[in-house]
Amino acid sequence: MQYTPKDTSRRCDTLDLRINTVYDLPLDGELEVNVTTKSNDQTGPGAVFSVTKRNMFGGGETFGVSMRGSYEWQTGNRVAGNSSAINSWELGISGTLTFPQILFTKLFREDPQYPSSTSFRIYADQLNRAKFFKMLAFGGSASYEYQTSATSHHSITPFKLTYSLLQRTTAEFDSIVGVNKALGRSLENQFIPAMSYTYTYDDSPLKQKRHHLWWQTSFTQAGLLVNSISTAMGNRFNERDKNLLGNKFAQFAKLTSEIRYNYDLGNRHHLVGRLMGGIAYSYGNSVTTPYSEQFYIGGANSLRAFTIRSIGPGSFRPSDSQYGYLDQTGDIKFEANLEYRFPILGDLHGATFLDAGNVWLLRYDENRPGGQLKWGRFLKDLALGTGIGLRYDLTFLVIRVDWGIGLHVPYDTGKRGYYNIPNFKDGMGVHLAVGYPF
């Protein structure tokens, strides 16, 4: 948009507006190729191909189809002393139709000066973990996105249905879930009929504010509507093993909340803090929350001195170092981070940080002793790490390297005192990532 005075007189109080526009292409194709490395020594290539049709019905709608695939192999000597012993692949396809307005309801108070949308999505994913299992997951959802102010964002998903089918398992996987019954129940064939609401407060668009706050709270409920229908048909409300189309359906409630505060110290120095907590409670038809909905901790955007799923639940430490990370999930999560960011030279920035947190179980599990939350042990159960990092800001992209140093783990290592890392090198984690951790 270009604004120019209507005339050159000193009394001119009118501007002419000229809007320059270009036609966008109705079809857009994109190919993304990547390579992934994980903390469990899995490495491999992947690709995503997507096609988007704009203005699908003449009202600004977009329809997109995305196909993705990946292949990973084991680079370490974790299985019987042989490399490349665990090979995994994943294939998926999804379709999304988005309308640039709220459809079918006037219950949501949307502000016309801010964007809103209604989206419908269907998808299917085929996952194969060699030496473990083969799983098929498919489903669909409908969701609304809208704003009520410059800082308040709302996301409502009144319908989301997922079905997971464990098609094949190996004897090795069966032996793992045979010991850990909770893990087996969380991966069983089941429908997950859910609805959710997410509220996000973000005052970063308010440029007159020096310090910025970001807060997001999300609530998900699964199985209540289906269970109510089942109850109306004569089943008891708390009866177990109720079915939907011949398969068990999950029932749980999940609440998560995260707050971030960016304190501007001046001269491109910032002190950024984050608090995050969550709880998932299974009931009625379910004893265990589905595995995909459970919490875990560690990694490049969490406790950076530790790899993903290497801490928790509670003071539990798996005896199987190869596959123990499968057990390291929980129903409760708490995490706190503090990071000081400062400039070094030009676009190169540095950081020093302190991370603390863990996950816990709500119910006692005899196969994971010490995993249940005990208030008297809360502080002792918090893993603690510190470290330093480098960030290179390319404006459109931030490349980050963090070196985390462990200070305390919640399980017994044989070393006395709060600093209970047996060897300094055992408490180190190095992460290469894109973007800030929070």
Buried (B, 14 or more C-beta within 10 A) or exposed (E): EEEEEEEEEEEEEEEEEEEEEEEEEEEEEEEEEEEEEEBBBBBBEBEBBBEBBBEBEEEEBBBBEBEBBBBBBBBBEBBEEEEEBBBBBBBBBBBBBBBEBBEEEEEEEBEEEEEBBBBBBBBBBBBBBBBBBBBBBBBBBBBBBBBBEBBBBBBBBBEBBBBBEBEEBBEEBEEBBEEBBBBBBBBBBBBBBBBBBBBBBBBEEEEEEEEBBBBBBBBBBBBBBBBEEBBEEEBEEEEEEBBBEEEBBBBBBBBBBBBBBBEBEEEEEBBBBBBBBBBBBBBBBBBBBBBEBBBBBBBBBBBBBBBBBBBBBBBBBBEEEBBBBBBBBBBBBBBBBBBBBBBEEEEEBBBEBBBBBBBBBBEEBEEBEBBBBEEEBEEEBBBBBBBBBBBBBEEEEBEBBBBBBBBBBBBEBEEEEEEBBEEEEEBBBEBEBEEBBB
